Amino acid sequence: MADLELKQGEAKTIQFTITDSSADAVDVSAATMSFFVKKRKSDTAALIAKYSTATDFTVTSATAGIISCFLNATNTDQTPGRFVSELTLSWSATNIDRSTDLSVSITQKVSS
């Protein structure tokens, strides 16, 4: 499981490179994307939910499979702890790929 480290209340852009089982880049030009962070995998409600919109995702290079997801300060202003997340890319109702579970750690911000 990959790890993402976030600081509580801090905006962050997370970059993903999408590859297939042969480690070749996947063309994401026609894909819709979503990214969810949950306390537990079985939870129905997400603490953070991002969708294929201009403000949530940026396609840096579609043919190289490089995308970025922007988390604002409100998204990461969660109670510190460890969470689980998943990135989903859909090309059609029957062509959906999900990442392996990603471990997200949100650490407490330092107060001034």
VMD Tcl script that builds the backbone (N, CA, C; Angstrom):
set m [mol new atoms 336]
animate dup $m
set s [atomselect $m all]
$s set {name element resname resid chain x y z} {
  {N N MET 1 A 0.842 -1.166 0.000}
  {CA C MET 1 A 0.000 0.000 0.000}
  {C C MET 1 A 0.894 1.238 0.000}
  {N N ALA 2 A 0.667 2.123 -0.931}
  {CA C ALA 2 A 1.438 3.362 -1.022}
  {C C ALA 2 A 1.017 4.307 0.099}
  {N N ASP 3 A 1.909 5.226 0.446}
  {CA C ASP 3 A 1.625 6.176 1.514}
  {C C ASP 3 A 1.601 7.602 0.997}
  {N N LEU 4 A 0.608 8.356 1.437}
  {CA C LEU 4 A 0.523 9.784 1.164}
  {C C LEU 4 A 0.585 10.494 2.508}
  {N N GLU 5 A 1.487 11.444 2.631}
  {CA C GLU 5 A 1.625 12.206 3.864}
  {C C GLU 5 A 1.048 13.596 3.647}
  {N N LEU 6 A 0.093 13.978 4.479}
  {CA C LEU 6 A -0.538 15.293 4.387}
  {C C LEU 6 A -0.472 15.977 5.742}
  {N N LYS 7 A -0.379 17.285 5.726}
  {CA C LYS 7 A -0.415 18.055 6.960}
  {C C LYS 7 A -1.818 18.629 7.112}
  {N N GLN 8 A -2.339 18.563 8.312}
  {CA C GLN 8 A -3.681 19.049 8.628}
  {C C GLN 8 A -3.822 20.513 8.197}
  {N N GLY 9 A -4.854 20.793 7.399}
  {CA C GLY 9 A -5.155 22.157 6.995}
  {C C GLY 9 A -4.233 22.751 5.955}
  {N N GLU 10 A -3.454 21.929 5.275}
  {CA C GLU 10 A -2.511 22.432 4.268}
  {C C GLU 10 A -2.956 21.996 2.870}
  {N N ALA 11 A -2.981 22.932 1.937}
  {CA C ALA 11 A -3.305 22.597 0.547}
  {C C ALA 11 A -2.160 21.789 -0.055}
  {N N LYS 12 A -2.513 20.820 -0.893}
  {CA C LYS 12 A -1.485 19.964 -1.495}
  {C C LYS 12 A -1.988 19.435 -2.830}
  {N N THR 13 A -1.077 19.358 -3.791}
  {CA C THR 13 A -1.372 18.730 -5.072}
  {C C THR 13 A -0.674 17.374 -5.098}
  {N N ILE 14 A -1.441 16.337 -5.385}
  {CA C ILE 14 A -0.902 14.976 -5.457}
  {C C ILE 14 A -0.822 14.581 -6.918}
  {N N GLN 15 A 0.341 14.144 -7.353}
  {CA C GLN 15 A 0.516 13.727 -8.747}
  {C C GLN 15 A 0.507 12.203 -8.842}
  {N N PHE 16 A -0.205 11.705 -9.842}
  {CA C PHE 16 A -0.286 10.271 -10.115}
  {C C PHE 16 A 0.178 10.012 -11.544}
  {N N THR 17 A 0.907 8.933 -11.748}
  {CA C THR 17 A 1.241 8.461 -13.084}
  {C C THR 17 A 0.544 7.122 -13.265}
  {N N ILE 18 A -0.354 7.057 -14.226}
  {CA C ILE 18 A -1.182 5.870 -14.442}
  {C C ILE 18 A -0.480 4.950 -15.437}
  {N N THR 19 A -0.232 3.713 -14.994}
  {CA C THR 19 A 0.424 2.714 -15.843}
  {C C THR 19 A -0.381 1.424 -15.839}
  {N N ASP 20 A -0.139 0.616 -16.863}
  {CA C ASP 20 A -0.805 -0.683 -16.923}
  {C C ASP 20 A 0.070 -1.738 -16.246}
  {N N SER 21 A -0.325 -2.999 -16.329}
  {CA C SER 21 A 0.411 -4.080 -15.662}
  {C C SER 21 A 1.818 -4.284 -16.212}
  {N N SER 22 A 2.094 -3.740 -17.398}
  {CA C SER 22 A 3.439 -3.816 -17.981}
  {C C SER 22 A 4.255 -2.557 -17.686}
  {N N ALA 23 A 3.717 -1.678 -16.855}
  {CA C ALA 23 A 4.355 -0.404 -16.482}
  {C C ALA 23 A 4.405 0.590 -17.641}
  {N N ASP 24 A 3.553 0.387 -18.659}
  {CA C ASP 24 A 3.442 1.344 -19.760}
  {C C ASP 24 A 2.391 2.392 -19.405}
  {N N ALA 25 A 2.616 3.610 -19.836}
  {CA C ALA 25 A 1.679 4.699 -19.562}
  {C C ALA 25 A 0.316 4.413 -20.172}
  {N N VAL 26 A -0.730 4.800 -19.462}
  {CA C VAL 26 A -2.108 4.654 -19.928}
  {C C VAL 26 A -2.602 6.027 -20.371}
  {N N ASP 27 A -3.174 6.098 -21.568}
  {CA C ASP 27 A -3.727 7.358 -22.074}
  {C C ASP 27 A -5.000 7.669 -21.291}
  {N N VAL 28 A -4.996 8.783 -20.577}
  {CA C VAL 28 A -6.132 9.156 -19.726}
  {C C VAL 28 A -6.986 10.271 -20.331}
  {N N SER 29 A -6.769 10.564 -21.616}
  {CA C SER 29 A -7.463 11.706 -22.235}
  {C C SER 29 A -8.983 11.573 -22.207}
  {N N ALA 30 A -9.520 10.368 -22.250}
  {CA C ALA 30 A -10.971 10.188 -22.260}
  {C C ALA 30 A -11.513 9.686 -20.920}
  {N N ALA 31 A -10.676 9.659 -19.908}
  {CA C ALA 31 A -11.082 9.106 -18.614}
  {C C ALA 31 A -11.734 10.148 -17.717}
  {N N THR 32 A -12.675 9.691 -16.913}
  {CA C THR 32 A -13.182 10.504 -15.809}
  {C C THR 32 A -12.525 9.964 -14.543}
  {N N MET 33 A -12.274 10.855 -13.591}
  {CA C MET 33 A -11.498 10.477 -12.425}
  {C C MET 33 A -12.220 10.804 -11.130}
  {N N SER 34 A -11.922 10.031 -10.096}
  {CA C SER 34 A -12.394 10.352 -8.750}
  {C C SER 34 A -11.338 9.880 -7.753}
  {N N PHE 35 A -11.286 10.570 -6.629}
  {CA C PHE 35 A -10.333 10.261 -5.569}
  {C C PHE 35 A -11.078 10.414 -4.253}
  {N N PHE 36 A -11.061 9.352 -3.432}
  {CA C PHE 36 A -11.772 9.359 -2.160}
  {C C PHE 36 A -10.830 9.019 -1.021}
  {N N VAL 37 A -11.030 9.685 0.105}
  {CA C VAL 37 A -10.323 9.356 1.343}
  {C C VAL 37 A -11.389 9.043 2.380}
  {N N LYS 38 A -11.249 7.884 3.028}
  {CA C LYS 38 A -12.210 7.444 4.036}
  {C C LYS 38 A -11.476 7.028 5.308}
  {N N LYS 39 A -12.193 7.051 6.408}
  {CA C LYS 39 A -11.604 6.592 7.669}
  {C C LYS 39 A -11.348 5.078 7.592}
  {N N ARG 40 A -12.338 4.353 7.101}
  {CA C ARG 40 A -12.222 2.907 6.907}
  {C C ARG 40 A -12.706 2.574 5.495}
  {N N LYS 41 A -12.146 1.556 4.919}
  {CA C LYS 41 A -12.512 1.159 3.549}
  {C C LYS 41 A -14.012 0.873 3.425}
  {N N SER 42 A -14.605 0.335 4.466}
  {CA C SER 42 A -16.026 -0.037 4.438}
  {C C SER 42 A -16.973 1.156 4.599}
  {N N ASP 43 A -16.451 2.335 4.958}
  {CA C ASP 43 A -17.309 3.515 5.134}
  {C C ASP 43 A -17.971 3.901 3.807}
  {N N THR 44 A -19.228 4.334 3.887}
  {CA C THR 44 A -19.909 4.795 2.677}
  {C C THR 44 A -19.625 6.267 2.412}
  {N N ALA 45 A -19.457 7.043 3.462}
  {CA C ALA 45 A -19.183 8.480 3.304}
  {C C ALA 45 A -17.673 8.730 3.271}
  {N N ALA 46 A -17.268 9.580 2.353}
  {CA C ALA 46 A -15.848 9.933 2.239}
  {C C ALA 46 A -15.565 11.225 2.995}
  {N N LEU 47 A -14.404 11.291 3.630}
  {CA C LEU 47 A -13.964 12.528 4.275}
  {C C LEU 47 A -13.530 13.539 3.220}
  {N N ILE 48 A -12.903 13.025 2.165}
  {CA C ILE 48 A -12.481 13.844 1.027}
  {C C ILE 48 A -12.989 13.155 -0.231}
  {N N ALA 49 A -13.655 13.910 -1.100}
  {CA C ALA 49 A -14.151 13.375 -2.371}
  {C C ALA 49 A -13.806 14.361 -3.476}
  {N N LYS 50 A -13.092 13.873 -4.486}
  {CA C LYS 50 A -12.695 14.699 -5.623}
  {C C LYS 50 A -13.174 14.026 -6.902}
  {N N TYR 51 A -13.611 14.851 -7.861}
  {CA C TYR 51 A -14.163 14.334 -9.112}
  {C C TYR 51 A -13.526 15.028 -10.309}
  {N N SER 52 A -13.746 14.484 -11.499}
  {CA C SER 52 A -13.190 15.037 -12.739}
  {C C SER 52 A -13.735 16.422 -13.027}
  {N N THR 53 A -13.187 17.395 -12.377}
  {CA C THR 53 A -13.532 18.781 -12.679}
  {C C THR 53 A -12.240 19.560 -12.823}
  {N N ALA 54 A -12.322 20.709 -13.428}
  {CA C ALA 54 A -11.130 21.516 -13.653}
  {C C ALA 54 A -10.472 21.942 -12.344}
  {N N THR 55 A -11.260 22.063 -11.275}
  {CA C THR 55 A -10.678 22.490 -10.001}
  {C C THR 55 A -10.132 21.336 -9.176}
  {N N ASP 56 A -10.606 20.119 -9.408}
  {CA C ASP 56 A -10.151 18.964 -8.632}
  {C C ASP 56 A -8.984 18.230 -9.286}
  {N N PHE 57 A -9.043 18.041 -10.608}
  {CA C PHE 57 A -8.008 17.288 -11.320}
  {C C PHE 57 A -7.419 18.109 -12.454}
  {N N THR 58 A -6.152 17.898 -12.712}
  {CA C THR 58 A -5.477 18.470 -13.868}
  {C C THR 58 A -4.793 17.315 -14.597}
  {N N VAL 59 A -4.992 17.259 -15.906}
  {CA C VAL 59 A -4.285 16.266 -16.715}
  {C C VAL 59 A -3.026 16.950 -17.226}
  {N N THR 60 A -1.898 16.558 -16.678}
  {CA C THR 60 A -0.610 17.154 -17.038}
  {C C THR 60 A -0.151 16.657 -18.402}
  {N N SER 61 A -0.272 15.345 -18.624}
  {CA C SER 61 A 0.071 14.729 -19.903}
  {C C SER 61 A -0.819 13.511 -20.091}
  {N N ALA 62 A -1.839 13.648 -20.924}
  {CA C ALA 62 A -2.816 12.568 -21.106}
  {C C ALA 62 A -2.175 11.290 -21.627}
  {N N THR 63 A -1.321 11.400 -22.635}
  {CA C THR 63 A -0.730 10.188 -23.224}
  {C C THR 63 A 0.313 9.551 -22.314}
  {N N ALA 64 A 0.908 10.328 -21.425}
  {CA C ALA 64 A 1.884 9.779 -20.474}
  {C C ALA 64 A 1.199 9.328 -19.183}
  {N N GLY 65 A -0.123 9.524 -19.088}
  {CA C GLY 65 A -0.884 9.075 -17.928}
  {C C GLY 65 A -0.628 9.880 -16.665}
  {N N ILE 66 A -0.219 11.141 -16.806}
  {CA C ILE 66 A 0.116 11.950 -15.636}
  {C C ILE 66 A -1.037 12.894 -15.302}
  {N N ILE 67 A -1.569 12.727 -14.082}
  {CA C ILE 67 A -2.661 13.567 -13.605}
  {C C ILE 67 A -2.309 14.092 -12.214}
  {N N SER 68 A -2.956 15.176 -11.831}
  {CA C SER 68 A -2.772 15.738 -10.499}
  {C C SER 68 A -4.140 15.974 -9.878}
  {N N CYS 69 A -4.217 15.768 -8.580}
  {CA C CYS 69 A -5.446 16.018 -7.825}
  {C C CYS 69 A -5.138 17.075 -6.773}
  {N N PHE 70 A -5.935 18.143 -6.746}
  {CA C PHE 70 A -5.701 19.239 -5.819}
  {C C PHE 70 A -6.559 19.083 -4.574}
  {N N LEU 71 A -5.906 19.082 -3.405}
  {CA C LEU 71 A -6.597 19.076 -2.124}
  {C C LEU 71 A -6.423 20.455 -1.502}
  {N N ASN 72 A -7.525 21.113 -1.176}
  {CA C ASN 72 A -7.413 22.428 -0.553}
  {C C ASN 72 A -7.292 22.276 0.968}
  {N N ALA 73 A -7.062 23.401 1.639}
  {CA C ALA 73 A -6.855 23.376 3.089}
  {C C ALA 73 A -8.058 22.809 3.837}
  {N N THR 74 A -9.268 23.049 3.328}
  {CA C THR 74 A -10.471 22.508 3.961}
  {C C THR 74 A -10.502 20.988 3.845}
  {N N ASN 75 A -10.078 20.446 2.695}
  {CA C ASN 75 A -10.047 18.992 2.511}
  {C C ASN 75 A -9.164 18.308 3.542}
  {N N THR 76 A -7.997 18.875 3.789}
  {CA C THR 76 A -7.027 18.228 4.685}
  {C C THR 76 A -7.211 18.625 6.145}
  {N N ASP 77 A -8.175 19.488 6.437}
  {CA C ASP 77 A -8.418 19.897 7.821}
  {C C ASP 77 A -9.259 18.836 8.524}
  {N N GLN 78 A -8.674 17.670 8.674}
  {CA C GLN 78 A -9.310 16.507 9.294}
  {C C GLN 78 A -8.610 16.214 10.619}
  {N N THR 79 A -9.261 15.455 11.474}
  {CA C THR 79 A -8.611 14.990 12.691}
  {C C THR 79 A -7.406 14.155 12.273}
  {N N PRO 80 A -6.226 14.449 12.828}
  {CA C PRO 80 A -5.034 13.687 12.432}
  {C C PRO 80 A -5.240 12.184 12.622}
  {N N GLY 81 A -4.654 11.410 11.726}
  {CA C GLY 81 A -4.744 9.957 11.799}
  {C C GLY 81 A -4.395 9.313 10.479}
  {N N ARG 82 A -4.630 8.000 10.413}
  {CA C ARG 82 A -4.377 7.243 9.185}
  {C C ARG 82 A -5.719 6.921 8.538}
  {N N PHE 83 A -5.736 7.057 7.210}
  {CA C PHE 83 A -6.951 6.862 6.437}
  {C C PHE 83 A -6.627 5.994 5.226}
  {N N VAL 84 A -7.657 5.580 4.509}
  {CA C VAL 84 A -7.485 4.805 3.288}
  {C C VAL 84 A -8.084 5.594 2.128}
  {N N SER 85 A -7.441 5.508 0.972}
  {CA C SER 85 A -7.964 6.222 -0.190}
  {C C SER 85 A -7.853 5.350 -1.430}
  {N N GLU 86 A -8.534 5.821 -2.489}
  {CA C GLU 86 A -8.545 5.101 -3.752}
  {C C GLU 86 A -8.739 6.092 -4.888}
  {N N LEU 87 A -7.996 5.888 -5.950}
  {CA C LEU 87 A -8.133 6.665 -7.179}
  {C C LEU 87 A -8.851 5.778 -8.183}
  {N N THR 88 A -9.899 6.308 -8.827}
  {CA C THR 88 A -10.661 5.558 -9.815}
  {C C THR 88 A -10.653 6.301 -11.137}
  {N N LEU 89 A -10.396 5.576 -12.226}
  {CA C LEU 89 A -10.477 6.126 -13.578}
  {C C LEU 89 A -11.487 5.309 -14.355}
  {N N SER 90 A -12.405 6.003 -15.045}
  {CA C SER 90 A -13.449 5.329 -15.816}
  {C C SER 90 A -13.419 5.831 -17.253}
  {N N TRP 91 A -13.464 4.886 -18.178}
  {CA C TRP 91 A -13.568 5.225 -19.591}
  {C C TRP 91 A -14.978 4.957 -20.103}
  {N N SER 92 A -15.689 4.063 -19.441}
  {CA C SER 92 A -17.083 3.740 -19.760}
  {C C SER 92 A -17.658 3.026 -18.545}
  {N N ALA 93 A -18.939 2.692 -18.611}
  {CA C ALA 93 A -19.585 2.010 -17.488}
  {C C ALA 93 A -18.979 0.639 -17.213}
  {N N THR 94 A -18.357 0.041 -18.219}
  {CA C THR 94 A -17.767 -1.286 -18.045}
  {C C THR 94 A -16.248 -1.277 -18.039}
  {N N ASN 95 A -15.635 -0.140 -18.288}
  {CA C ASN 95 A -14.180 -0.030 -18.304}
  {C C ASN 95 A -13.745 0.916 -17.195}
  {N N ILE 96 A -13.606 0.347 -15.988}
  {CA C ILE 96 A -13.271 1.115 -14.794}
  {C C ILE 96 A -12.037 0.503 -14.149}
  {N N ASP 97 A -11.046 1.336 -13.836}
  {CA C ASP 97 A -9.837 0.881 -13.145}
  {C C ASP 97 A -9.719 1.605 -11.822}
  {N N ARG 98 A -9.354 0.843 -10.791}
  {CA C ARG 98 A -9.157 1.414 -9.462}
  {C C ARG 98 A -7.720 1.149 -9.026}
  {N N SER 99 A -7.167 2.108 -8.295}
  {CA C SER 99 A -5.824 1.924 -7.762}
  {C C SER 99 A -5.862 0.916 -6.627}
  {N N THR 100 A -4.698 0.461 -6.243}
  {CA C THR 100 A -4.622 -0.287 -5.001}
  {C C THR 100 A -4.940 0.700 -3.886}
  {N N ASP 101 A -5.255 0.192 -2.721}
  {CA C ASP 101 A -5.530 1.084 -1.600}
  {C C ASP 101 A -4.301 1.932 -1.309}
  {N N LEU 102 A -4.534 3.195 -1.057}
  {CA C LEU 102 A -3.473 4.123 -0.689}
  {C C LEU 102 A -3.672 4.504 0.771}
  {N N SER 103 A -2.610 4.454 1.536}
  {CA C SER 103 A -2.671 4.862 2.929}
  {C C SER 103 A -2.388 6.354 3.009}
  {N N VAL 104 A -3.278 7.081 3.671}
  {CA C VAL 104 A -3.123 8.524 3.835}
  {C C VAL 104 A -2.917 8.818 5.312}
  {N N SER 105 A -1.877 9.568 5.593}
  {CA C SER 105 A -1.604 9.972 6.961}
  {C C SER 105 A -1.729 11.499 7.043}
  {N N ILE 106 A -2.591 11.958 7.919}
  {CA C ILE 106 A -2.731 13.392 8.148}
  {C C ILE 106 A -2.131 13.684 9.514}
  {N N THR 107 A -1.098 14.539 9.523}
  {CA C THR 107 A -0.416 14.879 10.762}
  {C C THR 107 A -0.921 16.228 11.261}
  {N N GLN 108 A -0.857 16.401 12.563}
  {CA C GLN 108 A -1.349 17.631 13.191}
  {C C GLN 108 A -0.539 18.833 12.786}
  {N N LYS 109 A -1.232 19.924 12.514}
  {CA C LYS 109 A -0.549 21.163 12.157}
  {C C LYS 109 A 0.091 21.759 13.406}
  {N N VAL 110 A 1.123 22.548 13.183}
  {CA C VAL 110 A 1.801 23.239 14.269}
  {C C VAL 110 A 1.145 24.599 14.439}
  {N N SER 111 A 0.630 24.879 15.599}
  {CA C SER 111 A -0.018 26.172 15.850}
  {C C SER 111 A 1.026 27.235 16.138}
  {N N SER 112 A 0.713 28.480 15.742}
  {CA C SER 112 A 1.670 29.567 15.996}
  {C C SER 112 A 1.349 30.286 17.277}
}
mol reanalyze $m
mol bondsrecalc $m
mol representation Tube
mol addrep $m
